[in-house]
Protein backbone atom coordinates (compact mmCIF):
# COMPACT_ATOMS: atom_id res chain seq x y z
CA UNK A 1 0.00 0.00 0.00
CA UNK A 2 2.80 2.35 0.89
CA UNK A 3 4.61 1.60 -2.38
CA UNK A 4 1.42 2.28 -4.38
CA UNK A 5 0.94 5.65 -2.55
CA UNK A 6 4.54 6.66 -3.22
CA UNK A 7 4.18 5.72 -6.94
CA UNK A 8 1.05 7.86 -7.17
CA UNK A 9 2.78 10.82 -5.60
CA UNK A 10 5.79 10.44 -7.89
CA UNK A 11 3.52 10.36 -10.94
CA UNK A 12 1.81 13.56 -9.83
CA UNK A 13 5.15 15.26 -9.28
CA UNK A 14 6.29 14.14 -12.73
CA UNK A 15 3.20 15.61 -14.35
CA UNK A 16 3.86 18.96 -12.66
CA UNK A 17 7.41 18.96 -13.80
CA UNK A 18 6.39 18.18 -17.42
CA UNK A 19 3.80 20.94 -17.22
CA UNK A 20 6.49 23.43 -16.19
CA UNK A 21 8.74 22.31 -19.07
CA UNK A 22 5.98 22.70 -21.65
CA UNK A 23 5.15 26.12 -20.28
CA UNK A 24 8.74 27.23 -20.53
CA UNK A 25 9.12 25.88 -24.14
CA UNK A 26 5.86 26.99 -25.64
CA UNK A 27 4.86 29.85 -23.37
CA UNK A 28 1.54 28.16 -22.80
CA UNK A 29 0.31 26.42 -19.83
CA UNK A 30 0.27 22.79 -20.62
CA UNK A 31 -1.73 21.65 -17.60
CA UNK A 32 -3.87 23.53 -15.07
CA UNK A 33 -4.38 21.51 -11.95
CA UNK A 34 -7.25 22.48 -9.63
CA UNK A 35 -6.35 24.45 -6.45
CA UNK A 36 -6.06 22.23 -3.48
CA UNK A 37 -7.69 22.82 -0.09
CA UNK A 38 -5.93 24.85 2.59
CA UNK A 39 -3.93 22.78 4.91
CA UNK A 40 -4.64 22.62 8.58
CA UNK A 41 -3.27 25.36 10.87
CA UNK A 42 0.09 24.53 12.23
CA UNK A 43 0.73 24.31 15.94
CA UNK A 44 1.17 27.68 17.72
CA UNK A 45 4.78 28.75 17.95
CA UNK A 46 6.41 29.73 21.26
CA UNK A 47 5.64 33.27 22.61
CA UNK A 48 7.90 35.98 21.18
CA UNK A 49 10.11 38.22 23.25
CA UNK A 50 8.57 41.31 24.93
CA UNK A 51 8.71 44.37 22.71
CA UNK A 52 10.51 47.55 23.68
CA UNK A 53 8.71 50.21 25.73
CA UNK A 54 6.90 52.72 23.60
CA UNK A 55 7.63 56.45 23.60
CA UNK A 56 5.81 58.21 26.54
CA UNK A 57 2.62 59.85 25.41
CA UNK A 58 1.88 63.56 25.74
CA UNK A 59 0.53 64.81 29.10
CA UNK A 60 -3.24 64.80 29.32
CA UNK A 61 -5.34 67.90 29.96
CA UNK A 62 -6.14 68.96 33.56
CA UNK A 63 -9.37 67.52 34.79
CA UNK A 64 -12.26 69.69 35.97
CA UNK A 65 -12.26 70.91 39.58
CA UNK A 66 -14.05 68.55 41.91
CA UNK A 67 -16.97 69.62 44.08
CA UNK A 68 -15.96 71.26 47.43
CA UNK A 69 -15.72 68.80 50.27
CA UNK A 70 -17.65 69.12 53.52
CA UNK A 71 -16.26 71.17 56.39
CA UNK A 72 -14.17 69.09 58.74
CA UNK A 73 -14.78 68.92 62.46
CA UNK A 74 -13.13 71.43 64.83
CA UNK A 75 -9.57 70.51 65.66
CA UNK A 76 -8.05 70.38 69.12
CA UNK A 77 -6.72 73.60 70.63
CA UNK A 78 -3.07 74.11 69.96
CA UNK A 79 -0.49 74.74 72.64
CA UNK A 80 -0.21 78.23 74.04
CA UNK A 81 2.26 80.29 72.09
CA UNK A 82 5.08 82.37 73.50
CA UNK A 83 4.36 85.87 74.72
CA UNK A 84 4.87 88.36 71.96
CA UNK A 85 7.06 91.43 72.15
CA UNK A 86 5.68 94.53 73.79
CA UNK A 87 3.95 96.70 71.23
CA UNK A 88 4.75 100.31 70.58
CA UNK A 89 3.02 102.89 72.73
CA UNK A 90 -0.04 104.28 71.03
CA UNK A 91 -0.71 107.92 70.44
CA UNK A 92 -2.33 109.91 73.23
CA UNK A 93 -6.11 109.83 73.10
CA UNK A 94 -8.38 112.82 72.86
CA UNK A 95 -9.26 114.18 76.32
CA UNK A 96 -12.76 113.20 77.37
CA UNK A 97 -15.40 115.72 78.24
CA UNK A 98 -18.18 115.59 80.79
CA UNK A 99 -19.50 119.15 81.23
CA UNK A 100 -22.49 118.22 83.42
CA UNK A 101 -20.42 116.23 85.92
CA UNK A 102 -17.07 118.00 85.73
CA UNK A 103 -15.90 119.61 88.94
CA UNK A 104 -13.90 122.81 89.07
CA UNK A 105 -10.17 122.25 89.28
CA UNK A 106 -10.49 122.21 93.08
CA UNK A 107 -13.60 122.99 95.12
CA UNK A 108 -12.15 124.44 98.32
CA UNK A 109 -13.32 126.76 101.06
CA UNK A 110 -10.78 128.33 103.44
CA UNK A 111 -11.88 130.17 106.61
CA UNK A 112 -9.63 131.87 109.18
CA UNK A 113 -10.04 133.37 112.66
CA UNK A 114 -7.32 135.58 114.07
CA UNK A 115 -6.90 135.43 117.85
CA UNK A 116 -10.36 134.10 118.50
CA UNK A 117 -9.38 133.51 122.17
CA UNK A 118 -12.52 131.48 122.80
CA UNK A 119 -12.75 130.26 126.40
CA UNK A 120 -16.02 128.37 126.03
CA UNK A 121 -16.03 124.90 127.55
CA UNK A 122 -18.90 123.65 125.36
CA UNK A 123 -20.69 124.69 122.18
CA UNK A 124 -19.81 125.71 118.60
CA UNK A 125 -16.44 127.45 118.27
CA UNK A 126 -16.06 127.95 114.48
CA UNK A 127 -18.19 127.45 111.36
CA UNK A 128 -17.25 127.39 107.65
CA UNK A 129 -19.39 126.40 104.63
CA UNK A 130 -18.86 124.66 101.28
CA UNK A 131 -21.22 124.23 98.31
CA UNK A 132 -20.84 120.54 97.42
CA UNK A 133 -21.17 119.93 93.67
CA UNK A 134 -21.90 116.19 93.54
CA UNK A 135 -23.39 113.54 95.77
CA UNK A 136 -20.80 110.87 94.91
CA UNK A 137 -17.84 112.86 96.26
CA UNK A 138 -16.41 113.10 99.78
CA UNK A 139 -15.44 116.05 101.97
CA UNK A 140 -11.99 116.56 103.46
CA UNK A 141 -11.89 118.94 106.44
CA UNK A 142 -8.85 120.20 108.34
CA UNK A 143 -8.93 122.57 111.33
CA UNK A 144 -5.67 123.89 112.79
CA UNK A 145 -5.03 126.14 115.80
CA UNK A 146 -4.02 125.89 119.45
CA UNK A 147 -6.08 124.15 122.14
CA UNK A 148 -6.02 123.77 125.90
CA UNK A 149 -7.81 121.66 128.47
CA UNK A 150 -7.16 122.75 132.06
CA UNK A 151 -8.08 120.52 134.99
CA UNK A 152 -10.79 121.85 137.28
CA UNK A 153 -11.36 119.54 140.22
CA UNK A 154 -12.20 116.09 138.77
CA UNK A 155 -12.76 117.48 135.27
CA UNK A 156 -9.58 116.60 133.40
CA UNK A 157 -10.58 116.19 129.72
CA UNK A 158 -12.03 118.19 126.83
CA UNK A 159 -13.06 117.09 123.35
CA UNK A 160 -13.19 118.99 120.04
CA UNK A 161 -15.12 117.52 117.06
CA UNK A 162 -16.42 118.30 113.56
CA UNK A 163 -20.05 118.19 112.41
CA UNK A 164 -21.59 118.46 108.93
CA UNK A 165 -24.93 120.30 108.98
CA UNK A 166 -25.07 119.60 112.71
CA UNK A 167 -24.34 115.85 112.47
CA UNK A 168 -21.09 114.03 113.25
CA UNK A 169 -19.59 111.91 110.49
CA UNK A 170 -20.42 108.20 110.56
CA UNK A 171 -18.83 107.08 107.24
CA UNK A 172 -16.19 106.06 107.95
CA UNK A 173 -16.05 107.51 111.52
CA UNK A 174 -16.32 110.67 113.59
CA UNK A 175 -13.64 113.39 113.29
CA UNK A 176 -12.45 114.51 116.71
CA UNK A 177 -9.59 114.94 119.22
CA UNK A 178 -9.54 114.71 123.02
CA UNK A 179 -7.06 116.34 125.38
CA UNK A 180 -6.50 114.91 128.84
CA UNK A 181 -4.66 116.95 131.49
CA UNK A 182 -4.22 115.36 134.88
CA UNK A 183 -2.00 118.10 136.34
CA UNK A 184 -3.95 120.62 138.38
CA UNK A 185 -3.24 124.24 137.48
CA UNK A 186 -1.26 123.32 134.38
CA UNK A 187 -2.12 125.85 131.61
CA UNK A 188 -0.48 124.51 128.43
CA UNK A 189 -1.80 125.66 125.00
CA UNK A 190 -0.54 123.41 122.19
CA UNK A 191 -0.79 123.58 118.37
CA UNK A 192 -3.41 121.02 117.29
CA UNK A 193 -5.08 119.57 114.17
CA UNK A 194 -8.59 118.16 113.81
CA UNK A 195 -8.73 116.46 110.40
CA UNK A 196 -10.59 113.76 108.47
CA UNK A 197 -12.58 112.68 105.39
CA UNK A 198 -16.32 112.02 105.44
CA UNK A 199 -18.42 110.15 102.82
CA UNK A 200 -22.11 110.10 101.93
CA UNK A 201 -22.81 113.80 102.31
CA UNK A 202 -25.48 115.13 99.97
CA UNK A 203 -24.70 117.84 97.44
CA UNK A 204 -25.57 121.43 98.24
CA UNK A 205 -24.54 123.76 101.03
CA UNK A 206 -22.64 121.97 103.81
CA UNK A 207 -22.06 123.82 107.08
CA UNK A 208 -18.96 122.48 108.80
CA UNK A 209 -18.60 123.29 112.51
CA UNK A 210 -15.96 122.82 115.22
CA UNK A 211 -17.49 121.97 118.63
CA UNK A 212 -16.02 121.66 122.13
CA UNK A 213 -17.50 119.77 125.08
CA UNK A 214 -17.45 116.59 127.15
CA UNK A 215 -15.03 113.78 126.39
CA UNK A 216 -16.19 110.35 125.37
CA UNK A 217 -17.53 108.09 126.74
CA UNK A 218 -19.12 110.56 129.15
CA UNK A 219 -16.34 112.36 131.03
CA UNK A 220 -17.27 115.95 131.90
CA UNK A 221 -15.27 118.64 130.16
CA UNK A 222 -12.49 120.57 131.83
CA UNK A 223 -11.56 124.24 131.40
CA UNK A 224 -11.17 124.52 127.60
CA UNK A 225 -9.58 127.26 125.53
CA UNK A 226 -9.39 127.63 121.71
CA UNK A 227 -7.25 129.91 119.47
CA UNK A 228 -5.14 131.83 121.94
CA UNK A 229 -3.56 134.89 120.26
CA UNK A 230 -2.96 133.09 116.92
CA UNK A 231 -4.71 132.31 113.65
CA UNK A 232 -7.06 129.33 113.56
CA UNK A 233 -8.14 128.06 110.15
CA UNK A 234 -10.53 125.55 108.61
CA UNK A 235 -9.99 124.16 105.09
CA UNK A 236 -12.84 122.24 103.45
CA UNK A 237 -12.42 120.46 100.09
CA UNK A 238 -14.70 118.34 97.94
CA UNK A 239 -12.69 115.36 96.67
CA UNK A 240 -13.26 112.51 94.22
CA UNK A 241 -13.49 109.01 95.67
C-alpha positions as CSV (number, residue, x, y, z in Angstrom):
1,X,0.0,0.0,0.0
2,X,2.8,2.4,0.9
3,X,4.6,1.6,-2.4
4,X,1.4,2.3,-4.4
5,X,0.9,5.6,-2.5
6,X,4.5,6.7,-3.2
7,X,4.2,5.7,-6.9
8,X,1.0,7.9,-7.2
9,X,2.8,10.8,-5.6
10,X,5.8,10.4,-7.9
11,X,3.5,10.4,-10.9
12,X,1.8,13.6,-9.8
13,X,5.2,15.3,-9.3
14,X,6.3,14.1,-12.7
15,X,3.2,15.6,-14.3
16,X,3.9,19.0,-12.7
17,X,7.4,19.0,-13.8
18,X,6.4,18.2,-17.4
19,X,3.8,20.9,-17.2
20,X,6.5,23.4,-16.2
21,X,8.7,22.3,-19.1
22,X,6.0,22.7,-21.7
23,X,5.2,26.1,-20.3
24,X,8.7,27.2,-20.5
25,X,9.1,25.9,-24.1
26,X,5.9,27.0,-25.6
27,X,4.9,29.8,-23.4
28,X,1.5,28.2,-22.8
29,X,0.3,26.4,-19.8
30,X,0.3,22.8,-20.6
31,X,-1.7,21.7,-17.6
32,X,-3.9,23.5,-15.1
33,X,-4.4,21.5,-11.9
34,X,-7.2,22.5,-9.6
35,X,-6.4,24.4,-6.4
36,X,-6.1,22.2,-3.5
37,X,-7.7,22.8,-0.1
38,X,-5.9,24.8,2.6
39,X,-3.9,22.8,4.9
40,X,-4.6,22.6,8.6
41,X,-3.3,25.4,10.9
42,X,0.1,24.5,12.2
43,X,0.7,24.3,15.9
44,X,1.2,27.7,17.7
45,X,4.8,28.8,17.9
46,X,6.4,29.7,21.3
47,X,5.6,33.3,22.6
48,X,7.9,36.0,21.2
49,X,10.1,38.2,23.3
50,X,8.6,41.3,24.9
51,X,8.7,44.4,22.7
52,X,10.5,47.6,23.7
53,X,8.7,50.2,25.7
54,X,6.9,52.7,23.6
55,X,7.6,56.4,23.6
56,X,5.8,58.2,26.5
57,X,2.6,59.8,25.4
58,X,1.9,63.6,25.7
59,X,0.5,64.8,29.1
60,X,-3.2,64.8,29.3
61,X,-5.3,67.9,30.0
62,X,-6.1,69.0,33.6
63,X,-9.4,67.5,34.8
64,X,-12.3,69.7,36.0
65,X,-12.3,70.9,39.6
66,X,-14.0,68.6,41.9
67,X,-17.0,69.6,44.1
68,X,-16.0,71.3,47.4
69,X,-15.7,68.8,50.3
70,X,-17.6,69.1,53.5
71,X,-16.3,71.2,56.4
72,X,-14.2,69.1,58.7
73,X,-14.8,68.9,62.5
74,X,-13.1,71.4,64.8
75,X,-9.6,70.5,65.7
76,X,-8.1,70.4,69.1
77,X,-6.7,73.6,70.6
78,X,-3.1,74.1,70.0
79,X,-0.5,74.7,72.6
80,X,-0.2,78.2,74.0
81,X,2.3,80.3,72.1
82,X,5.1,82.4,73.5
83,X,4.4,85.9,74.7
84,X,4.9,88.4,72.0
85,X,7.1,91.4,72.2
86,X,5.7,94.5,73.8
87,X,4.0,96.7,71.2
88,X,4.8,100.3,70.6
89,X,3.0,102.9,72.7
90,X,0.0,104.3,71.0
91,X,-0.7,107.9,70.4
92,X,-2.3,109.9,73.2
93,X,-6.1,109.8,73.1
94,X,-8.4,112.8,72.9
95,X,-9.3,114.2,76.3
96,X,-12.8,113.2,77.4
97,X,-15.4,115.7,78.2
98,X,-18.2,115.6,80.8
99,X,-19.5,119.1,81.2
100,X,-22.5,118.2,83.4
101,X,-20.4,116.2,85.9
102,X,-17.1,118.0,85.7
103,X,-15.9,119.6,88.9
104,X,-13.9,122.8,89.1
105,X,-10.2,122.3,89.3
106,X,-10.5,122.2,93.1
107,X,-13.6,123.0,95.1
108,X,-12.2,124.4,98.3
109,X,-13.3,126.8,101.1
110,X,-10.8,128.3,103.4
111,X,-11.9,130.2,106.6
112,X,-9.6,131.9,109.2
113,X,-10.0,133.4,112.7
114,X,-7.3,135.6,114.1
115,X,-6.9,135.4,117.9
116,X,-10.4,134.1,118.5
117,X,-9.4,133.5,122.2
118,X,-12.5,131.5,122.8
119,X,-12.7,130.3,126.4
120,X,-16.0,128.4,126.0
121,X,-16.0,124.9,127.5
122,X,-18.9,123.7,125.4
123,X,-20.7,124.7,122.2
124,X,-19.8,125.7,118.6
125,X,-16.4,127.4,118.3
126,X,-16.1,127.9,114.5
127,X,-18.2,127.5,111.4
128,X,-17.3,127.4,107.7
129,X,-19.4,126.4,104.6
130,X,-18.9,124.7,101.3
131,X,-21.2,124.2,98.3
132,X,-20.8,120.5,97.4
133,X,-21.2,119.9,93.7
134,X,-21.9,116.2,93.5
135,X,-23.4,113.5,95.8
136,X,-20.8,110.9,94.9
137,X,-17.8,112.9,96.3
138,X,-16.4,113.1,99.8
139,X,-15.4,116.0,102.0
140,X,-12.0,116.6,103.5
141,X,-11.9,118.9,106.4
142,X,-8.9,120.2,108.3
143,X,-8.9,122.6,111.3
144,X,-5.7,123.9,112.8
145,X,-5.0,126.1,115.8
146,X,-4.0,125.9,119.5
147,X,-6.1,124.2,122.1
148,X,-6.0,123.8,125.9
149,X,-7.8,121.7,128.5
150,X,-7.2,122.7,132.1
151,X,-8.1,120.5,135.0
152,X,-10.8,121.9,137.3
153,X,-11.4,119.5,140.2
154,X,-12.2,116.1,138.8
155,X,-12.8,117.5,135.3
156,X,-9.6,116.6,133.4
157,X,-10.6,116.2,129.7
158,X,-12.0,118.2,126.8
159,X,-13.1,117.1,123.4
160,X,-13.2,119.0,120.0
161,X,-15.1,117.5,117.1
162,X,-16.4,118.3,113.6
163,X,-20.0,118.2,112.4
164,X,-21.6,118.5,108.9
165,X,-24.9,120.3,109.0
166,X,-25.1,119.6,112.7
167,X,-24.3,115.8,112.5
168,X,-21.1,114.0,113.2
169,X,-19.6,111.9,110.5
170,X,-20.4,108.2,110.6
171,X,-18.8,107.1,107.2
172,X,-16.2,106.1,107.9
173,X,-16.0,107.5,111.5
174,X,-16.3,110.7,113.6
175,X,-13.6,113.4,113.3
176,X,-12.4,114.5,116.7
177,X,-9.6,114.9,119.2
178,X,-9.5,114.7,123.0
179,X,-7.1,116.3,125.4
180,X,-6.5,114.9,128.8
181,X,-4.7,117.0,131.5
182,X,-4.2,115.4,134.9
183,X,-2.0,118.1,136.3
184,X,-3.9,120.6,138.4
185,X,-3.2,124.2,137.5
186,X,-1.3,123.3,134.4
187,X,-2.1,125.8,131.6
188,X,-0.5,124.5,128.4
189,X,-1.8,125.7,125.0
190,X,-0.5,123.4,122.2
191,X,-0.8,123.6,118.4
192,X,-3.4,121.0,117.3
193,X,-5.1,119.6,114.2
194,X,-8.6,118.2,113.8
195,X,-8.7,116.5,110.4
196,X,-10.6,113.8,108.5
197,X,-12.6,112.7,105.4
198,X,-16.3,112.0,105.4
199,X,-18.4,110.2,102.8
200,X,-22.1,110.1,101.9
201,X,-22.8,113.8,102.3
202,X,-25.5,115.1,100.0
203,X,-24.7,117.8,97.4
204,X,-25.6,121.4,98.2
205,X,-24.5,123.8,101.0
206,X,-22.6,122.0,103.8
207,X,-22.1,123.8,107.1
208,X,-19.0,122.5,108.8
209,X,-18.6,123.3,112.5
210,X,-16.0,122.8,115.2
211,X,-17.5,122.0,118.6
212,X,-16.0,121.7,122.1
213,X,-17.5,119.8,125.1
214,X,-17.5,116.6,127.2
215,X,-15.0,113.8,126.4
216,X,-16.2,110.4,125.4
217,X,-17.5,108.1,126.7
218,X,-19.1,110.6,129.2
219,X,-16.3,112.4,131.0
220,X,-17.3,116.0,131.9
221,X,-15.3,118.6,130.2
222,X,-12.5,120.6,131.8
223,X,-11.6,124.2,131.4
224,X,-11.2,124.5,127.6
225,X,-9.6,127.3,125.5
226,X,-9.4,127.6,121.7
227,X,-7.3,129.9,119.5
228,X,-5.1,131.8,121.9
229,X,-3.6,134.9,120.3
230,X,-3.0,133.1,116.9
231,X,-4.7,132.3,113.7
232,X,-7.1,129.3,113.6
233,X,-8.1,128.1,110.1
234,X,-10.5,125.6,108.6
235,X,-10.0,124.2,105.1
236,X,-12.8,122.2,103.4
237,X,-12.4,120.5,100.1
238,X,-14.7,118.3,97.9
239,X,-12.7,115.4,96.7
240,X,-13.3,112.5,94.2
241,X,-13.5,109.0,95.7
